[in-house]
């Protein structure tokens, strides 16, 4: 009997059509890259590919698992597109898999790790920052922005990555800020930086795709400046794009998927 393997890409989910399109494009390109790697090594195997979201969009995880099982899969590789091992990976995904337990009887399940600590991903993020006009050792302040979490380990990892990014790219002054969770909020950090006299600020979000958080960044920046009591026109702020679909991201995810599938031959 031929063992069939399914790959299920898991996204956070967004109501933003552009964000959904980016996630699906990354899935398709990363999987194509993984297939190319395996074919070059003569290690290709029959694989079906599906996707699911944790919230805000369909299909949900149970529906994604059901689609994989409909293909006859007895091995399931989960590929969560998340930066850190926080609540979604530690609690939400296991909870959803428990809800799909009846569909997973007799199915071997693997899950790839988060990628937020990878230098290759940081390099993509830095390229996005450069696209706003930033250069190494530029004057001004860079505010490295995370989604935020209540998970202490995830928060600590984000702070570690921020320090590594500062050293790696020659950033003179880098502050960290968050959009949710238990860390210091973006507005508070911006108000403090401006109160210190800074008038040139780069807002550098470390996020995957377009969505609610990226759409509301300009409003949150405006609120931060208002808290500082300065005219918005007196401060130059630039906001970089999220990671999105980039060759570096495609290669990183594709190589990870290929490695996992090769081990399963």
PAZAPA-4460 file (N, C-alpha, C; in steps of 0.05 Angstrom, whole numbers, plus 32768, in hexadecimal, padded with zeros to 4 digits):
% residues 265
    n_x    n_y    n_z   ca_x   ca_y   ca_z    c_x    c_y    c_z   seq   type   mol
   8011   7FE8   8000   8000   8000   8000   8011   8019   8000     1      X     A
   800C   802B   7FEE   801B   8044   7FEC   8013   8057   8003     2      X     A
   8026   8060   8012   8020   8073   8027   801E   808F   801C     3      X     A
   8009   809D   8020   8005   80B8   8016   800B   80CC   802C     4      X     A
   8018   80E2   8025   801F   80F7   8037   8011   8111   802F     5      X     A
   8005   811F   8042   7FFA   8139   803D   8009   814E   804C     6      X     A
   800C   8165   8040   8018   817C   804D   8002   8191   8052     7      X     A
   7FFF   8199   806B   7FEA   81AC   8071   7FF7   81C6   807C     8      X     A
   7FF6   81DB   806C   8001   81F5   8074   7FEC   8202   8086     9      X     A
   7FF5   820C   809D   7FE3   8219   80B0   7FEA   8237   80B3    10      X     A
   7FD7   8248   80AF   7FDA   8265   80B2   7FCA   826F   80C9    11      X     A
   7FD1   8286   80D3   7FC1   8292   80E9   7FA5   8298   80DF    12      X     A
   7FA3   82A3   80C7   7F89   82AB   80BC   7F85   82C9   80BD    13      X     A
   7F78   82D4   80A9   7F72   82F0   80A7   7F5A   82F4   8095    14      X     A
   7F4B   830A   809A   7F35   8310   8088   7F3F   8321   8070    15      X     A
   7F59   8328   8070   7F64   8338   805B   7F6A   8327   8043    16      X     A
   7F5D   832C   802C   7F61   831B   8014   7F7F   831B   800B    17      X     A
   7F8C   8331   800D   7FA8   8332   8005   7FB9   8320   8017    18      X     A
   7FB4   8320   8031   7FC2   830F   8043   7FBD   82F2   803E    19      X     A
   7FA4   82EB   8038   7F9E   82CF   8031   7FAD   82C7   8018    20      X     A
   7FAD   82D9   8004   7FBA   82D3   7FEB   7FD8   82CE   7FEF    21      X     A
   7FE4   82DE   8000   8001   82DB   8006   8007   82C0   8012    22      X     A
   7FF6   82B8   8026   7FFA   829E   8033   7FF8   8287   801E    23      X     A
   7FE3   8288   800D   7FE0   8273   7FFA   7FF6   8273   7FE5    24      X     A
   8000   828A   7FDD   8016   828B   7FCA   802F   8280   7FD7    25      X     A
   8034   8286   7FF0   804B   827B   7FFD   8049   825C   7FFF    26      X     A
   8032   8252   8005   802D   8235   8006   8034   8228   7FEC    27      X     A
   802A   8234   7FD6   802E   8228   7FBB   804C   8229   7FB3    28      X     A
   8058   8240   7FB7   8074   8243   7FAF   8087   8232   7FC0    29      X     A
   8082   8232   7FDA   8093   8222   7FEC   8091   8204   7FE6    30      X     A
   8078   81FB   7FE0   8075   81DF   7FDA   8082   81D8   7FBF    31      X     A
   8080   81EA   7FAC   808E   81E5   7F92   80AC   81E3   7F96    32      X     A
   80B7   81F4   7FA8   80D3   81F4   7FAE   80DB   81D9   7FBC    33      X     A
   80CA   81D1   7FCE   80CF   81B7   7FDC   80CF   81A0   7FC9    34      X     A
   80BC   81A0   7FB6   80BA   818A   7FA2   80D3   818A   7F91    35      X     A
   80DC   81A2   7F89   80F4   81A4   7F78   810D   8199   7F87    36      X     A
   810F   819F   7FA0   8126   8194   7FB0   8125   8176   7FB1    37      X     A
   810E   816B   7FB7   810B   814E   7FB9   810F   8140   7F9E    38      X     A
   8105   814C   7F89   8109   8140   7F6E   8126   813F   7F66    39      X     A
   8134   8155   7F6E   8151   8156   7F67   8161   8140   7F75    40      X     A
   8157   8137   7F8C   8164   8122   7F9C   8157   8107   7F97    41      X     A
   8145   8106   7F84   8136   80ED   7F7E   8128   80E3   7F97    42      X     A
   811D   80F5   7FA7   810F   80EE   7FBF   80F2   80F7   7FBF    43      X     A
   80E8   80FD   7FA7   80CC   8106   7FA5   80B9   80F0   7FAD    44      X     A
   80A3   80F8   7FB9   808E   80E4   7FC1   8073   80F2   7FBD    45      X     A
   805E   80E1   7FB9   8044   80ED   7FB5   803B   80FC   7FCE    46      X     A
   8034   8115   7FCA   802C   8127   7FE0   8014   8138   7FD7    47      X     A
   8000   813A   7FE8   7FEB   814D   7FE3   7FEF   8165   7FF6    48      X     A
   7FE5   817C   7FED   7FEA   8195   7FFC   7FD0   81A3   8001    49      X     A
   7FCC   81AC   801A   7FB4   81BA   8022   7FBC   81D1   8035    50      X     A
   7FA8   81E1   803C   7FAD   81F7   804F   7F96   81FA   8062    51      X     A
   7F9B   8207   8078   7F86   820D   808B   7F8E   8225   809C    52      X     A
   7F7B   8231   80AA   7F80   8248   80BB   7F76   8243   80D7    53      X     A
   7F84   8250   80EA   7F7B   824D   8106   7F62   825D   810C    54      X     A
   7F60   8274   8100   7F49   8285   8105   7F45   8299   80EE    55      X     A
   7F2E   82A5   80ED   7F27   82BB   80DB   7F23   82B4   80BE    56      X     A
   7F29   829B   80B7   7F26   8293   809B   7F21   8274   809A    57      X     A
   7F18   826B   8083   7F13   824E   807F   7F25   8245   8068    58      X     A
   7F2B   822B   8067   7F23   8216   8079   7F31   8217   8094    59      X     A
   7F24   820D   80A9   7F31   820B   80C3   7F42   81F2   80C4    60      X     A
   7F4F   81ED   80DB   7F62   81D6   80DD   7F54   81BC   80D9    61      X     A
   7F3D   81B8   80E5   7F2E   819F   80E2   7F27   819A   80C4    62      X     A
   7F1E   81AF   80B7   7F18   81AC   809A   7F31   81A6   808A    63      X     A
   7F47   81B2   8091   7F60   81AC   8083   7F69   818F   8087    64      X     A
   7F67   8185   80A0   7F6D   8169   80A5   7F5B   8157   8095    65      X     A
   7F41   815E   8095   7F2E   814D   8086   7F35   814C   8068    66      X     A
   7F3E   8162   805D   7F46   8162   8041   7F5E   8150   803C    67      X     A
   7F71   8150   804F   7F88   813E   804D   7F80   8121   804E    68      X     A
   7F6E   811B   8061   7F65   80FF   8064   7F55   80F6   804B    69      X     A
   7F47   8109   803E   7F38   8102   8026   7F4B   80F9   8010    70      X     A
   7F63   8103   8011   7F77   80FA   7FFD   7F83   80DF   8004    71      X     A
   7F7B   80D4   801B   7F86   80BA   8023   7F9F   80BC   8033    72      X     A
   7FA6   80D4   803D   7FBF   80D8   804B   7FC0   80C8   8066    73      X     A
   7FD6   80BA   806A   7FDB   80AD   8083   7FF3   80BA   8092    74      X     A
   7FFF   80CF   8085   8014   80DF   8092   800D   80FC   808C    75      X     A
   8010   810C   80A1   8008   8128   809F   801F   813A   80A9    76      X     A
   8029   814B   8097   803D   815E   809F   8030   817A   80A2    77      X     A
   802F   8184   80BA   8024   819E   80C0   803A   81B3   80BD    78      X     A
   8034   81C8   80AE   8048   81DE   80AA   803B   81F8   80B3    79      X     A
   803E   81FE   80CD   8033   8217   80D7   8044   822F   80CF    80      X     A
   8038   8243   80C2   8047   825B   80BA   8044   826F   80D1    81      X     A
   8053   826A   80E6   8054   827C   80FD   8071   8281   8104    82      X     A
   8076   8298   8110   8091   82A0   8116   809C   8294   812F    83      X     A
   808B   8291   8143   8094   8288   815E   8082   8272   8169    84      X     A
   808E   8263   817C   807F   824E   818A   8070   825B   81A1    85      X     A
   805A   8267   819C   804A   8274   81B1   802F   8266   81B3    86      X     A
   801B   8274   81BB   8001   8268   81C1   7FF5   8258   81AA    87      X     A
   7FF8   8262   8192   7FEB   8254   817B   7FF8   8239   8177    88      X     A
   8012   8237   8179   801F   821D   8175   801E   820B   818D    89      X     A
   801F   8217   81A5   801F   8207   81BD   8003   81FD   81C6    90      X     A
   7FEF   820D   81C0   7FD4   8207   81CA   7FBF   8204   81B3    91      X     A
   7FBE   8218   81A2   7FA8   8219   818F   7FA9   8202   817A    92      X     A
   7FC1   81FE   816F   7FC3   81E9   815B   7FBE   81CD   8167    93      X     A
   7FCB   81C7   817F   7FC4   81AD   818B   7FA7   81AA   8192    94      X     A
   7F9A   81C0   819A   7F7D   81BF   819F   7F6D   81B8   8186    95      X     A
   7F74   81C4   8170   7F67   81BF   8156   7F6C   81A2   814D    96      X     A
   7F84   8198   8151   7F8A   817D   8149   7F7B   8169   815B    97      X     A
   7F77   8170   8174   7F67   815F   8186   7F4A   815E   817C    98      X     A
   7F40   8175   8171   7F25   8175   8166   7F23   8164   814D    99      X     A
   7F3A   8160   8140   7F3A   814F   8127   7F44   8133   812D   100      X     A
   7F44   812B   8146   7F51   8112   814D   7F44   80FA   813F   101      X     A
   7F29   80FB   813C   7F1C   80E5   812E   7F26   80E2   8111   102      X     A
   7F2F   80F8   8105   7F39   80F6   80EA   7F56   80EE   80E9   103      X     A
   7F64   80EF   8100   7F80   80EA   8101   7F88   80CE   810B   104      X     A
   7F74   80BD   8110   7F7A   80A2   8119   7F8A   8094   8104   105      X     A
   7FA1   8089   810D   7FB3   807B   80FA   7FC4   808D   80E9   106      X     A
   7FC3   80A7   80EE   7FD3   80BA   80DE   7FEB   80C3   80ED   107      X     A
   8003   80C1   80E1   801B   80CC   80ED   801D   80EA   80E7   108      X     A
   8022   80F9   80FC   8021   8117   80FA   803C   8122   8102   109      X     A
   8046   8134   80F1   805E   8144   80F8   8057   8161   80F5   110      X     A
   8066   8172   8102   8062   818F   80FF   807D   819D   80FE   111      X     A
   8080   81AF   80EB   8099   81BE   80E7   809B   81D4   80FD   112      X     A
   80B4   81DC   8104   80B7   81F0   8119   80B2   820C   810E   113      X     A
   80AE   8220   8120   80AC   823C   8117   80C7   8246   810C   114      X     A
   80C6   825B   80FD   80DE   8264   80EE   80E8   8280   80F6   115      X     A
   80DB   828C   810A   80E2   82A8   8110   80FF   82AD   8118   116      X     A
   810D   8299   8121   8129   829D   812A   813D   829A   8114   117      X     A
   8134   8292   80FC   8146   828D   80E6   8152   82A7   80DA   118      X     A
   816C   82A8   80D6   8179   82BF   80CB   816E   82C5   80AF   119      X     A
   8168   82B0   80A0   815E   82B4   8085   8144   82C4   8085   120      X     A
   8133   82BF   8099   811A   82CE   809B   8120   82EB   80A4   121      X     A
   8133   82EF   80B6   813B   830A   80BE   8145   8319   80A6   122      X     A
   8154   830C   8095   815F   831A   807D   8149   8324   806B   123      X     A
   8134   8314   8068   811C   831D   8059   8110   8336   8066   124      X     A
   810D   8334   8080   8101   834B   808F   8112   8364   808B   125      X     A
   812C   8360   808C   813E   8378   808A   813C   8383   806D   126      X     A
   8139   8372   805A   8135   837C   803E   811C   838E   803D   127      X     A
   8107   8386   804B   80EF   8396   804B   80F4   83B1   8059   128      X     A
   8105   83B1   806D   810C   83CA   807A   811C   83DC   8067   129      X     A
   812F   83D0   8059   813F   83DF   8046   812D   83EC   8030   130      X     A
   8118   83DF   8029   8106   83EA   8015   80F9   8404   801D   131      X     A
   80F9   840A   8037   80EE   8423   8040   8103   843A   8040   132      X     A
   811C   8432   8038   8132   8446   8038   8146   8444   804E   133      X     A
   8143   8430   805F   8156   842C   8075   8171   8421   806A   134      X     A
   8186   842B   8076   81A1   8421   8070   81B0   841B   808A   135      X     A
   81C3   8409   8088   81D3   8402   80A0   81DF   841A   80AE   136      X     A
   81DE   841B   80C8   81E8   8430   80D8   81DB   844B   80D4   137      X     A
   81C2   844A   80C8   81B3   8463   80C4   81AC   846F   80DF   138      X     A
   81A9   8489   80DF   81A0   8497   80F8   8182   8492   80FA   139      X     A
   8177   8497   8112   815B   8492   8117   8158   8478   8127   140      X     A
   813F   8472   812C   8138   845B   813D   8127   8447   812D   141      X     A
   812E   842E   812F   811F   8418   8124   810E   840B   813A   142      X     A
   80F4   8409   8136   80E3   83FB   8149   80DB   83E0   813E   143      X     A
   80E6   83CB   8149   80E1   83B0   8140   80C8   83A6   814D   144      X     A
   80B4   83A0   813C   8098   839C   8147   8090   837F   8143   145      X     A
   8088   8372   8159   807E   8357   8159   8060   8357   815E   146      X     A
   8053   8341   8156   8037   833E   815B   8031   833E   8179   147      X     A
   8043   8331   8188   803F   8330   81A5   8032   8316   81AE   148      X     A
   8037   830F   81C6   802D   82F6   81D1   802D   82F7   81F0   149      X     A
   801E   82E6   81FC   801F   82E3   8219   8033   82CD   8221   150      X     A
   803F   82C0   820D   8052   82AB   8212   806E   82B7   8217   151      X     A
   8079   82B3   822F   8092   82C0   8236   80A9   82B6   8225   152      X     A
   80A9   829D   821D   80BF   8293   820D   80BF   82A0   81F1   153      X     A
   80A7   82A3   81E6   80A5   82B0   81CC   80AD   82CD   81CD   154      X     A
   80A5   82DB   81E3   80AE   82F7   81E6   80CC   82F9   81E9   155      X     A
   80D8   82E7   81F8   80F5   82E7   81FC   8103   82E1   81E1   156      X     A
   80F8   82CF   81D1   8104   82C9   81B7   8103   82E1   81A5   157      X     A
   80ED   82F0   81A5   80EA   8308   8195   80FF   831C   819D   158      X     A
   8103   8321   81B7   8117   8334   81C0   8133   832B   81B8   159      X     A
   8139   8312   81B9   8153   8307   81B1   8157   830C   8193   160      X     A
   8143   8307   8183   8145   830C   8166   8149   8329   8160   161      X     A
   813C   833A   816F   813F   8357   816B   815C   8360   8170   162      X     A
   8168   8356   8185   8184   835D   818B   8196   8352   8175   163      X     A
   8190   833A   816C   81A1   832F   8156   819E   833F   813D   164      X     A
   8186   8348   8137   8181   8358   811F   8190   8373   8121   165      X     A
   8190   837E   8139   819E   8398   813C   81BC   8395   8136   166      X     A
   81C7   8380   8140   81E4   837B   813B   81E9   8373   811E   167      X     A
   81D9   8362   8114   81DC   8356   80F9   81DB   836C   80E3   168      X     A
   81CA   8380   80E7   81C5   8394   80D2   81CF   83B0   80D9   169      X     A
   81DE   83B2   80EE   81EA   83CC   80F5   81D6   83E1   80FB   170      X     A
   81C2   83DB   810C   81AD   83EE   8113   81B6   83FC   812C   171      X     A
   81B8   8417   812B   81C3   8426   8142   81B0   8425   815A   172      X     A
   8197   842B   8156   8184   842A   816C   816C   8419   8164   173      X     A
   8167   8404   8173   8150   83F3   816D   8140   83EF   8186   174      X     A
   8126   83F3   8185   8113   83EF   819B   8100   83D9   8192   175      X     A
   80F6   83C9   81A6   80E2   83B5   81A0   80C7   83BF   81A9   176      X     A
   80B2   83B6   819B   8097   83BD   81A2   8084   83A7   8199   177      X     A
   806C   83A7   81A3   8059   8392   819D   803E   839D   8196   178      X     A
   802E   838D   8188   8013   8395   8180   7FFE   8388   8191   179      X     A
   8005   8374   81A1   7FF3   8366   81B3   8004   8358   81C8   180      X     A
   7FF7   8349   81DA   8005   8339   81ED   800E   8349   8205   181      X     A
   8024   8341   8212   802D   834D   822B   8044   8360   8228   182      X     A
   804F   8364   8210   8065   8376   820D   805C   8393   820C   183      X     A
   8070   83A5   820A   806A   83C2   8208   805E   83C8   81ED   184      X     A
   8047   83D5   81EC   8039   83DA   81D3   8048   83EE   81C1   185      X     A
   8043   83EC   81A7   8050   83FD   8194   804C   841A   819A   186      X     A
   8033   8422   81A1   802E   843F   81A6   803F   8449   81BD   187      X     A
   8042   8439   81D2   8052   8442   81E9   806F   8445   81E2   188      X     A
   807A   8433   81D2   8096   8435   81CA   809A   844D   81B9   189      X     A
   8088   8452   81A5   808B   8469   8194   808A   8483   81A4   190      X     A
   8077   8485   81B7   8075   849D   81C7   808E   84A2   81D6   191      X     A
   809A   848D   81E1   80B3   8490   81F0   80CA   8498   81DF   192      X     A
   80CC   848C   81C7   80E2   8493   81B5   80E0   84B0   81AC   193      X     A
   80C8   84B8   81A5   80C4   84D4   819D   80C9   84E7   81B4   194      X     A
   80C1   84E0   81CC   80C6   84F1   81E3   80E4   84F4   81E8   195      X     A
   80F3   84E0   81E0   8111   84E2   81E2   811D   84F5   81CE   196      X     A
   810C   84FF   81BB   8116   8511   81A7   811A   8506   818B   197      X     A
   8114   84EC   8188   8117   84DF   816E   8103   84EA   815A   198      X     A
   810C   84F0   8142   80F9   84FA   812D   80FB   84EA   8113   199      X     A
   810A   84D3   8114   810C   84C1   80FC   8109   84A5   8106   200      X     A
   80F3   8498   80FF   80EC   847E   8109   80E4   846B   80F3   201      X     A
   80EF   8453   80F4   80E7   843D   80E3   80D8   8428   80F3   202      X     A
   80C0   8422   80EA   80AF   840E   80F8   80B3   83F4   80E7   203      X     A
   80BE   83E0   80F5   80C7   83C7   80E7   80B7   83AF   80F1   204      X     A
   80A0   83A9   80E5   8090   8392   80EF   809C   8377   80E7   205      X     A
   809D   8366   80FA   80A6   834A   80F5   808D   8339   80F5   206      X     A
   807F   833A   80DE   8066   832C   80DA   8066   831D   80BF   207      X     A
   8055   8309   80BD   8055   82F9   80A4   8048   8308   808D   208      X     A
   802F   830E   808F   801F   8317   8078   800F   8330   807E   209      X     A
   8003   833B   8069   7FF0   8351   806C   7FD8   8347   807B   210      X     A
   7FCD   8359   808B   7FB5   8353   809A   7FAD   836A   80AC   211      X     A
   7F9D   8364   80C0   7F93   837A   80D1   7FAA   8388   80DF   212      X     A
   7FBE   837A   80E8   7FD4   8387   80F7   7FE4   839A   80E5   213      X     A
   7FE9   8392   80CC   7FF8   83A3   80BB   7FE7   83BB   80B1   214      X     A
   7FCD   83B6   80AD   7FBB   83CB   80A4   7FB9   83E1   80B9   215      X     A
   7FB9   83DA   80D2   7FB5   83EE   80E7   7FCF   83FA   80F1   216      X     A
   7FE6   83F2   80E7   7FFF   83FD   80F0   8000   841B   80ED   217      X     A
   7FF8   8427   80D6   7FFA   8444   80D4   7FE9   8452   80EA   218      X     A
   7FD2   8447   80F1   7FC1   8453   8106   7FCF   8452   8121   219      X     A
   7FDC   843B   8126   7FE9   8438   8140   8002   844A   8142   220      X     A
   8010   844D   812B   8026   8460   812B   801C   847C   8131   221      X     A
   8007   8484   8125   7FFB   849E   812A   7FF4   84A2   8147   222      X     A
   7FE8   848D   8153   7FE0   848F   816F   7FF9   8492   8181   223      X     A
   800E   8484   817A   8027   8486   818A   8033   84A2   8189   224      X     A
   8032   84AE   8172   803C   84CA   816F   802A   84DD   817F   225      X     A
   8010   84D8   817E   7FFE   84E9   818C   8003   84E7   81AA   226      X     A
   8009   84D0   81B4   800F   84CC   81D1   8028   84DD   81D9   227      X     A
   803A   84E0   81C6   8052   84F0   81CC   804D   850E   81CB   228      X     A
   8035   8515   81C1   802E   8531   81C0   803D   8541   81AB   229      X     A
   8045   8534   8195   8053   8543   8180   8042   8542   8166   230      X     A
   8047   8555   8155   8039   8555   813B   8043   853E   812A   231      X     A
   8031   852F   811E   8039   8518   810D   804C   8520   80F7   232      X     A
   8048   8539   80ED   8059   8542   80D7   8076   8548   80DF   233      X     A
   807B   8549   80FA   8096   854F   8103   80A7   8536   8107   234      X     A
   809B   851F   8103   80A9   8505   8106   80A7   84F6   80EC   235      X     A
   80BD   84ED   80E2   80BD   84DC   80C9   80BC   84BF   80D1   236      X     A
   80A6   84B2   80CA   80A2   8495   80D0   809F   8486   80B6   237      X     A
   80AC   846F   80B5   80AA   845D   809E   80A4   8441   80A8   238      X     A
   8091   8434   809B   8088   8419   80A4   808F   8405   808E   239      X     A
   809E   83F1   8095   80A5   83DD   8081   8090   83C8   807E   240      X     A
   8092   83B9   8068   807F   83A4   8062   8084   838B   8073   241      X     A
   806F   837A   8076   8074   8360   8083   8085   834E   8071   242      X     A
   808B   8336   807B   809C   8324   806C   8090   831D   8050   243      X     A
   8077   8315   8050   8069   830F   8038   8076   82F8   8028   244      X     A
   8071   82F8   800E   807B   82E3   7FFC   8096   82EE   7FF0   245      X     A
   80AB   82E1   7FF7   80C6   82E9   7FEF   80D6   82D0   7FE9   246      X     A
   80E8   82D1   7FD5   80F8   82B9   7FCF   8106   82AD   7FE7   247      X     A
   810F   82BE   7FF9   811D   82B3   8011   810A   82A4   8023   248      X     A
   80F1   82AD   8025   80DD   82A0   8035   80D5   8285   8028   249      X     A
   80D1   8286   800E   80C9   826F   7FFF   80DE   8259   8002   250      X     A
   80F8   8260   7FFF   810D   824D   8001   810F   8241   801D   251      X     A
   810C   8252   8031   810E   8248   804D   80F8   8234   8053   252      X     A
   80DF   823B   804D   80C9   8229   8052   80CB   8210   8041   253      X     A
   80D1   8214   8028   80D3   81FD   8016   80E8   81E9   801E   254      X     A
   80FF   81F3   8027   8115   81E1   8030   810D   81D2   8049   255      X     A
   80FF   81E0   805B   80F6   81D3   8073   80E2   81BC   806D   256      X     A
   80CF   81C1   805B   80BC   81AD   8053   80CA   8195   8046   257      X     A
   80DC   819B   8034   80EB   8186   8026   80FA   8174   8039   258      X     A
   8107   8181   804D   8116   8172   8061   8104   815F   8070   259      X     A
   80ED   8169   8079   80DB   8158   8088   80D0   8141   8077   260      X     A
   80C9   8147   805F   80BE   8132   804D   80D3   811D   8047   261      X     A
   80EC   8125   8043   8102   8113   803D   8107   80FF   8054   262      X     A
   8104   8109   806C   8107   80F8   8084   80F1   80E4   8086   263      X     A
   80DB   80E9   8079   80C4   80D7   807B   80C2   80C2   8065   264      X     A
   80D6   80C2   8054   80D6   80AE   803E   80D7   8092   8049   265      X     A
***
